[in-house]
Amino acid sequence: MDPLMQGLLVMLLPAAGLTIGLGLVTGPVMSRLAQYRVMSLKGTQQTDPSNSL
């Protein structure tokens, strides 16, 4: 493997790993926050049916 390809691998593999790791961590957190938001909006919008999601 030539030095150029090795340098690209050294730079890109950690970036790809970090991106995948952050996606796996933030995915469930964001879906949980969205679930709480929908539940709280349902609680406040029961009196006004025109504001449905």
mmCIF file of the N, C-alpha and C atoms, coordinates in Angstrom:
data_MODEL
# 
_entry.id   MODEL 
# 
loop_
_atom_site.group_PDB 
_atom_site.id 
_atom_site.type_symbol 
_atom_site.label_atom_id 
_atom_site.label_alt_id 
_atom_site.label_comp_id 
_atom_site.label_asym_id 
_atom_site.label_entity_id 
_atom_site.label_seq_id 
_atom_site.pdbx_PDB_ins_code 
_atom_site.Cartn_x 
_atom_site.Cartn_y 
_atom_site.Cartn_z 
_atom_site.occupancy 
_atom_site.B_iso_or_equiv 
_atom_site.pdbx_formal_charge 
_atom_site.auth_seq_id 
_atom_site.auth_comp_id 
_atom_site.auth_asym_id 
_atom_site.auth_atom_id 
_atom_site.pdbx_PDB_model_num 
ATOM 1   N N  . MET A 1 1  ? 0.853   -1.176 0.000  1.00 0.00 ? 1  MET A N  1 
ATOM 2   C CA . MET A 1 1  ? 0.000   0.000  0.000  1.00 0.00 ? 1  MET A CA 1 
ATOM 3   C C  . MET A 1 1  ? 0.901   1.243  0.000  1.00 0.00 ? 1  MET A C  1 
ATOM 4   N N  . ASP A 1 2  ? 0.613   2.152  -0.891 1.00 0.00 ? 2  ASP A N  1 
ATOM 5   C CA . ASP A 1 2  ? 1.456   3.348  -0.983 1.00 0.00 ? 2  ASP A CA 1 
ATOM 6   C C  . ASP A 1 2  ? 1.127   4.326  0.158  1.00 0.00 ? 2  ASP A C  1 
ATOM 7   N N  . PRO A 1 3  ? 2.028   5.243  0.426  1.00 0.00 ? 3  PRO A N  1 
ATOM 8   C CA . PRO A 1 3  ? 1.834   6.151  1.573  1.00 0.00 ? 3  PRO A CA 1 
ATOM 9   C C  . PRO A 1 3  ? 0.594   7.034  1.456  1.00 0.00 ? 3  PRO A C  1 
ATOM 10  N N  . LEU A 1 4  ? 0.197   7.385  0.241  1.00 0.00 ? 4  LEU A N  1 
ATOM 11  C CA . LEU A 1 4  ? -0.994  8.218  0.070  1.00 0.00 ? 4  LEU A CA 1 
ATOM 12  C C  . LEU A 1 4  ? -2.246  7.487  0.559  1.00 0.00 ? 4  LEU A C  1 
ATOM 13  N N  . MET A 1 5  ? -2.389  6.232  0.143  1.00 0.00 ? 5  MET A N  1 
ATOM 14  C CA . MET A 1 5  ? -3.557  5.455  0.564  1.00 0.00 ? 5  MET A CA 1 
ATOM 15  C C  . MET A 1 5  ? -3.528  5.205  2.062  1.00 0.00 ? 5  MET A C  1 
ATOM 16  N N  . GLN A 1 6  ? -2.344  4.971  2.597  1.00 0.00 ? 6  GLN A N  1 
ATOM 17  C CA . GLN A 1 6  ? -2.238  4.747  4.027  1.00 0.00 ? 6  GLN A CA 1 
ATOM 18  C C  . GLN A 1 6  ? -2.620  6.011  4.807  1.00 0.00 ? 6  GLN A C  1 
ATOM 19  N N  . GLY A 1 7  ? -2.209  7.165  4.311  1.00 0.00 ? 7  GLY A N  1 
ATOM 20  C CA . GLY A 1 7  ? -2.580  8.423  4.954  1.00 0.00 ? 7  GLY A CA 1 
ATOM 21  C C  . GLY A 1 7  ? -4.070  8.672  4.906  1.00 0.00 ? 7  GLY A C  1 
ATOM 22  N N  . LEU A 1 8  ? -4.688  8.348  3.760  1.00 0.00 ? 8  LEU A N  1 
ATOM 23  C CA . LEU A 1 8  ? -6.142  8.503  3.652  1.00 0.00 ? 8  LEU A CA 1 
ATOM 24  C C  . LEU A 1 8  ? -6.869  7.581  4.626  1.00 0.00 ? 8  LEU A C  1 
ATOM 25  N N  . LEU A 1 9  ? -6.391  6.348  4.744  1.00 0.00 ? 9  LEU A N  1 
ATOM 26  C CA . LEU A 1 9  ? -7.026  5.422  5.676  1.00 0.00 ? 9  LEU A CA 1 
ATOM 27  C C  . LEU A 1 9  ? -6.883  5.902  7.116  1.00 0.00 ? 9  LEU A C  1 
ATOM 28  N N  . VAL A 1 10 ? -5.702  6.429  7.447  1.00 0.00 ? 10 VAL A N  1 
ATOM 29  C CA . VAL A 1 10 ? -5.472  6.911  8.809  1.00 0.00 ? 10 VAL A CA 1 
ATOM 30  C C  . VAL A 1 10 ? -6.393  8.079  9.133  1.00 0.00 ? 10 VAL A C  1 
ATOM 31  N N  . MET A 1 11 ? -6.678  8.914  8.143  1.00 0.00 ? 11 MET A N  1 
ATOM 32  C CA . MET A 1 11 ? -7.560  10.059 8.386  1.00 0.00 ? 11 MET A CA 1 
ATOM 33  C C  . MET A 1 11 ? -9.034  9.688  8.317  1.00 0.00 ? 11 MET A C  1 
ATOM 34  N N  . LEU A 1 12 ? -9.414  8.848  7.368  1.00 0.00 ? 12 LEU A N  1 
ATOM 35  C CA . LEU A 1 12 ? -10.830 8.624  7.113  1.00 0.00 ? 12 LEU A CA 1 
ATOM 36  C C  . LEU A 1 12 ? -11.461 7.548  7.995  1.00 0.00 ? 12 LEU A C  1 
ATOM 37  N N  . LEU A 1 13 ? -10.691 6.537  8.350  1.00 0.00 ? 13 LEU A N  1 
ATOM 38  C CA . LEU A 1 13 ? -11.290 5.481  9.174  1.00 0.00 ? 13 LEU A CA 1 
ATOM 39  C C  . LEU A 1 13 ? -11.732 5.973  10.548 1.00 0.00 ? 13 LEU A C  1 
ATOM 40  N N  . PRO A 1 14 ? -10.926 6.746  11.281 1.00 0.00 ? 14 PRO A N  1 
ATOM 41  C CA . PRO A 1 14 ? -11.446 7.262  12.554 1.00 0.00 ? 14 PRO A CA 1 
ATOM 42  C C  . PRO A 1 14 ? -12.640 8.192  12.385 1.00 0.00 ? 14 PRO A C  1 
ATOM 43  N N  . ALA A 1 15 ? -12.641 8.986  11.323 1.00 0.00 ? 15 ALA A N  1 
ATOM 44  C CA . ALA A 1 15 ? -13.779 9.882  11.084 1.00 0.00 ? 15 ALA A CA 1 
ATOM 45  C C  . ALA A 1 15 ? -15.050 9.075  10.804 1.00 0.00 ? 15 ALA A C  1 
ATOM 46  N N  . ALA A 1 16 ? -14.913 8.007  10.024 1.00 0.00 ? 16 ALA A N  1 
ATOM 47  C CA . ALA A 1 16 ? -16.076 7.164  9.736  1.00 0.00 ? 16 ALA A CA 1 
ATOM 48  C C  . ALA A 1 16 ? -16.551 6.471  11.002 1.00 0.00 ? 16 ALA A C  1 
ATOM 49  N N  . GLY A 1 17 ? -15.621 5.977  11.797 1.00 0.00 ? 17 GLY A N  1 
ATOM 50  C CA . GLY A 1 17 ? -16.001 5.322  13.042 1.00 0.00 ? 17 GLY A CA 1 
ATOM 51  C C  . GLY A 1 17 ? -16.689 6.275  13.999 1.00 0.00 ? 17 GLY A C  1 
ATOM 52  N N  . LEU A 1 18 ? -16.174 7.494  14.086 1.00 0.00 ? 18 LEU A N  1 
ATOM 53  C CA . LEU A 1 18 ? -16.789 8.487  14.964 1.00 0.00 ? 18 LEU A CA 1 
ATOM 54  C C  . LEU A 1 18 ? -18.189 8.853  14.486 1.00 0.00 ? 18 LEU A C  1 
ATOM 55  N N  . THR A 1 19 ? -18.355 8.989  13.180 1.00 0.00 ? 19 THR A N  1 
ATOM 56  C CA . THR A 1 19 ? -19.667 9.324  12.631 1.00 0.00 ? 19 THR A CA 1 
ATOM 57  C C  . THR A 1 19 ? -20.677 8.220  12.912 1.00 0.00 ? 19 THR A C  1 
ATOM 58  N N  . ILE A 1 20 ? -20.268 6.980  12.691 1.00 0.00 ? 20 ILE A N  1 
ATOM 59  C CA . ILE A 1 20 ? -21.178 5.857  12.952 1.00 0.00 ? 20 ILE A CA 1 
ATOM 60  C C  . ILE A 1 20 ? -21.485 5.763  14.438 1.00 0.00 ? 20 ILE A C  1 
ATOM 61  N N  . GLY A 1 21 ? -20.476 5.943  15.264 1.00 0.00 ? 21 GLY A N  1 
ATOM 62  C CA . GLY A 1 21 ? -20.688 5.878  16.706 1.00 0.00 ? 21 GLY A CA 1 
ATOM 63  C C  . GLY A 1 21 ? -21.637 6.957  17.199 1.00 0.00 ? 21 GLY A C  1 
ATOM 64  N N  . LEU A 1 22 ? -21.438 8.182  16.718 1.00 0.00 ? 22 LEU A N  1 
ATOM 65  C CA . LEU A 1 22 ? -22.333 9.271  17.122 1.00 0.00 ? 22 LEU A CA 1 
ATOM 66  C C  . LEU A 1 22 ? -23.757 9.030  16.634 1.00 0.00 ? 22 LEU A C  1 
ATOM 67  N N  . GLY A 1 23 ? -23.889 8.474  15.446 1.00 0.00 ? 23 GLY A N  1 
ATOM 68  C CA . GLY A 1 23 ? -25.224 8.166  14.936 1.00 0.00 ? 23 GLY A CA 1 
ATOM 69  C C  . GLY A 1 23 ? -25.925 7.113  15.765 1.00 0.00 ? 23 GLY A C  1 
ATOM 70  N N  . LEU A 1 24 ? -25.165 6.104  16.190 1.00 0.00 ? 24 LEU A N  1 
ATOM 71  C CA . LEU A 1 24 ? -25.762 5.051  17.008 1.00 0.00 ? 24 LEU A CA 1 
ATOM 72  C C  . LEU A 1 24 ? -26.132 5.558  18.398 1.00 0.00 ? 24 LEU A C  1 
ATOM 73  N N  . VAL A 1 25 ? -25.399 6.538  18.896 1.00 0.00 ? 25 VAL A N  1 
ATOM 74  C CA . VAL A 1 25 ? -25.698 7.073  20.228 1.00 0.00 ? 25 VAL A CA 1 
ATOM 75  C C  . VAL A 1 25 ? -26.848 8.069  20.162 1.00 0.00 ? 25 VAL A C  1 
ATOM 76  N N  . THR A 1 26 ? -26.803 8.989  19.194 1.00 0.00 ? 26 THR A N  1 
ATOM 77  C CA . THR A 1 26 ? -27.808 10.052 19.165 1.00 0.00 ? 26 THR A CA 1 
ATOM 78  C C  . THR A 1 26 ? -29.142 9.599  18.582 1.00 0.00 ? 26 THR A C  1 
ATOM 79  N N  . GLY A 1 27 ? -29.157 8.533  17.813 1.00 0.00 ? 27 GLY A N  1 
ATOM 80  C CA . GLY A 1 27 ? -30.415 8.059  17.233 1.00 0.00 ? 27 GLY A CA 1 
ATOM 81  C C  . GLY A 1 27 ? -31.467 7.732  18.272 1.00 0.00 ? 27 GLY A C  1 
ATOM 82  N N  . PRO A 1 28 ? -31.170 6.820  19.206 1.00 0.00 ? 28 PRO A N  1 
ATOM 83  C CA . PRO A 1 28 ? -32.170 6.510  20.235 1.00 0.00 ? 28 PRO A CA 1 
ATOM 84  C C  . PRO A 1 28 ? -32.503 7.699  21.129 1.00 0.00 ? 28 PRO A C  1 
ATOM 85  N N  . VAL A 1 29 ? -31.523 8.554  21.395 1.00 0.00 ? 29 VAL A N  1 
ATOM 86  C CA . VAL A 1 29 ? -31.786 9.725  22.247 1.00 0.00 ? 29 VAL A CA 1 
ATOM 87  C C  . VAL A 1 29 ? -32.765 10.662 21.553 1.00 0.00 ? 29 VAL A C  1 
ATOM 88  N N  . MET A 1 30 ? -32.542 10.923 20.286 1.00 0.00 ? 30 MET A N  1 
ATOM 89  C CA . MET A 1 30 ? -33.436 11.825 19.556 1.00 0.00 ? 30 MET A CA 1 
ATOM 90  C C  . MET A 1 30 ? -34.838 11.232 19.402 1.00 0.00 ? 30 MET A C  1 
ATOM 91  N N  . SER A 1 31 ? -34.920 9.934  19.174 1.00 0.00 ? 31 SER A N  1 
ATOM 92  C CA . SER A 1 31 ? -36.255 9.342  19.044 1.00 0.00 ? 31 SER A CA 1 
ATOM 93  C C  . SER A 1 31 ? -36.989 9.373  20.382 1.00 0.00 ? 31 SER A C  1 
ATOM 94  N N  . ARG A 1 32 ? -36.257 9.213  21.476 1.00 0.00 ? 32 ARG A N  1 
ATOM 95  C CA . ARG A 1 32 ? -36.892 9.292  22.792 1.00 0.00 ? 32 ARG A CA 1 
ATOM 96  C C  . ARG A 1 32 ? -37.380 10.717 23.061 1.00 0.00 ? 32 ARG A C  1 
ATOM 97  N N  . LEU A 1 33 ? -36.558 11.718 22.693 1.00 0.00 ? 33 LEU A N  1 
ATOM 98  C CA . LEU A 1 33 ? -36.981 13.105 22.877 1.00 0.00 ? 33 LEU A CA 1 
ATOM 99  C C  . LEU A 1 33 ? -38.192 13.433 22.014 1.00 0.00 ? 33 LEU A C  1 
ATOM 100 N N  . ALA A 1 34 ? -38.211 12.924 20.792 1.00 0.00 ? 34 ALA A N  1 
ATOM 101 C CA . ALA A 1 34 ? -39.352 13.168 19.915 1.00 0.00 ? 34 ALA A CA 1 
ATOM 102 C C  . ALA A 1 34 ? -40.609 12.506 20.469 1.00 0.00 ? 34 ALA A C  1 
ATOM 103 N N  . GLN A 1 35 ? -40.443 11.325 21.061 1.00 0.00 ? 35 GLN A N  1 
ATOM 104 C CA . GLN A 1 35 ? -41.585 10.637 21.653 1.00 0.00 ? 35 GLN A CA 1 
ATOM 105 C C  . GLN A 1 35 ? -42.157 11.442 22.819 1.00 0.00 ? 35 GLN A C  1 
ATOM 106 N N  . TYR A 1 36 ? -41.281 11.964 23.661 1.00 0.00 ? 36 TYR A N  1 
ATOM 107 C CA . TYR A 1 36 ? -41.748 12.795 24.769 1.00 0.00 ? 36 TYR A CA 1 
ATOM 108 C C  . TYR A 1 36 ? -42.429 14.062 24.257 1.00 0.00 ? 36 TYR A C  1 
ATOM 109 N N  . ARG A 1 37 ? -41.885 14.636 23.178 1.00 0.00 ? 37 ARG A N  1 
ATOM 110 C CA . ARG A 1 37 ? -42.463 15.865 22.639 1.00 0.00 ? 37 ARG A CA 1 
ATOM 111 C C  . ARG A 1 37 ? -43.863 15.605 22.094 1.00 0.00 ? 37 ARG A C  1 
ATOM 112 N N  . VAL A 1 38 ? -44.025 14.494 21.389 1.00 0.00 ? 38 VAL A N  1 
ATOM 113 C CA . VAL A 1 38 ? -45.342 14.162 20.844 1.00 0.00 ? 38 VAL A CA 1 
ATOM 114 C C  . VAL A 1 38 ? -46.332 13.911 21.969 1.00 0.00 ? 38 VAL A C  1 
ATOM 115 N N  . MET A 1 39 ? -45.879 13.227 23.021 1.00 0.00 ? 39 MET A N  1 
ATOM 116 C CA . MET A 1 39 ? -46.775 12.957 24.146 1.00 0.00 ? 39 MET A CA 1 
ATOM 117 C C  . MET A 1 39 ? -47.177 14.249 24.846 1.00 0.00 ? 39 MET A C  1 
ATOM 118 N N  . SER A 1 40 ? -46.226 15.181 24.998 1.00 0.00 ? 40 SER A N  1 
ATOM 119 C CA . SER A 1 40 ? -46.575 16.431 25.667 1.00 0.00 ? 40 SER A CA 1 
ATOM 120 C C  . SER A 1 40 ? -47.458 17.294 24.777 1.00 0.00 ? 40 SER A C  1 
ATOM 121 N N  . LEU A 1 41 ? -47.252 17.254 23.468 1.00 0.00 ? 41 LEU A N  1 
ATOM 122 C CA . LEU A 1 41 ? -48.120 18.020 22.573 1.00 0.00 ? 41 LEU A CA 1 
ATOM 123 C C  . LEU A 1 41 ? -49.532 17.451 22.556 1.00 0.00 ? 41 LEU A C  1 
ATOM 124 N N  . LYS A 1 42 ? -49.655 16.145 22.648 1.00 0.00 ? 42 LYS A N  1 
ATOM 125 C CA . LYS A 1 42 ? -50.991 15.550 22.697 1.00 0.00 ? 42 LYS A CA 1 
ATOM 126 C C  . LYS A 1 42 ? -51.727 15.994 23.955 1.00 0.00 ? 42 LYS A C  1 
ATOM 127 N N  . GLY A 1 43 ? -50.998 16.139 25.046 1.00 0.00 ? 43 GLY A N  1 
ATOM 128 C CA . GLY A 1 43 ? -51.615 16.571 26.290 1.00 0.00 ? 43 GLY A CA 1 
ATOM 129 C C  . GLY A 1 43 ? -52.102 18.003 26.227 1.00 0.00 ? 43 GLY A C  1 
ATOM 130 N N  . THR A 1 44 ? -51.406 18.874 25.512 1.00 0.00 ? 44 THR A N  1 
ATOM 131 C CA . THR A 1 44 ? -51.794 20.281 25.462 1.00 0.00 ? 44 THR A CA 1 
ATOM 132 C C  . THR A 1 44 ? -52.790 20.563 24.349 1.00 0.00 ? 44 THR A C  1 
ATOM 133 N N  . GLN A 1 45 ? -52.924 19.677 23.379 1.00 0.00 ? 45 GLN A N  1 
ATOM 134 C CA . GLN A 1 45 ? -53.776 19.964 22.233 1.00 0.00 ? 45 GLN A CA 1 
ATOM 135 C C  . GLN A 1 45 ? -55.096 19.222 22.278 1.00 0.00 ? 45 GLN A C  1 
ATOM 136 N N  . GLN A 1 46 ? -55.455 18.637 23.395 1.00 0.00 ? 46 GLN A N  1 
ATOM 137 C CA . GLN A 1 46 ? -56.715 17.906 23.443 1.00 0.00 ? 46 GLN A CA 1 
ATOM 138 C C  . GLN A 1 46 ? -57.909 18.832 23.344 1.00 0.00 ? 46 GLN A C  1 
ATOM 139 N N  . THR A 1 47 ? -57.751 20.081 23.774 1.00 0.00 ? 47 THR A N  1 
ATOM 140 C CA . THR A 1 47 ? -58.881 21.017 23.723 1.00 0.00 ? 47 THR A CA 1 
ATOM 141 C C  . THR A 1 47 ? -59.020 21.661 22.351 1.00 0.00 ? 47 THR A C  1 
ATOM 142 N N  . ASP A 1 48 ? -57.969 21.594 21.531 1.00 0.00 ? 48 ASP A N  1 
ATOM 143 C CA . ASP A 1 48 ? -58.000 22.250 20.219 1.00 0.00 ? 48 ASP A CA 1 
ATOM 144 C C  . ASP A 1 48 ? -57.705 21.226 19.133 1.00 0.00 ? 48 ASP A C  1 
ATOM 145 N N  . PRO A 1 49 ? -58.727 20.601 18.554 1.00 0.00 ? 49 PRO A N  1 
ATOM 146 C CA . PRO A 1 49 ? -58.479 19.539 17.562 1.00 0.00 ? 49 PRO A CA 1 
ATOM 147 C C  . PRO A 1 49 ? -57.978 20.054 16.216 1.00 0.00 ? 49 PRO A C  1 
ATOM 148 N N  . SER A 1 50 ? -57.984 21.361 15.986 1.00 0.00 ? 50 SER A N  1 
ATOM 149 C CA . SER A 1 50 ? -57.527 21.888 14.700 1.00 0.00 ? 50 SER A CA 1 
ATOM 150 C C  . SER A 1 50 ? -56.007 21.859 14.568 1.00 0.00 ? 50 SER A C  1 
ATOM 151 N N  . ASN A 1 51 ? -55.291 21.751 15.686 1.00 0.00 ? 51 ASN A N  1 
ATOM 152 C CA . ASN A 1 51 ? -53.836 21.731 15.651 1.00 0.00 ? 51 ASN A CA 1 
ATOM 153 C C  . ASN A 1 51 ? -53.306 20.319 15.736 1.00 0.00 ? 51 ASN A C  1 
ATOM 154 N N  . SER A 1 52 ? -53.675 19.470 14.780 1.00 0.00 ? 52 SER A N  1 
ATOM 155 C CA . SER A 1 52 ? -53.187 18.089 14.810 1.00 0.00 ? 52 SER A CA 1 
ATOM 156 C C  . SER A 1 52 ? -51.849 18.000 14.080 1.00 0.00 ? 52 SER A C  1 
ATOM 157 N N  . LEU A 1 53 ? -51.040 17.022 14.470 1.00 0.00 ? 53 LEU A N  1 
ATOM 158 C CA . LEU A 1 53 ? -49.704 16.882 13.853 1.00 0.00 ? 53 LEU A CA 1 
ATOM 159 C C  . LEU A 1 53 ? -49.814 16.216 12.512 1.00 0.00 ? 53 LEU A C  1 
# 
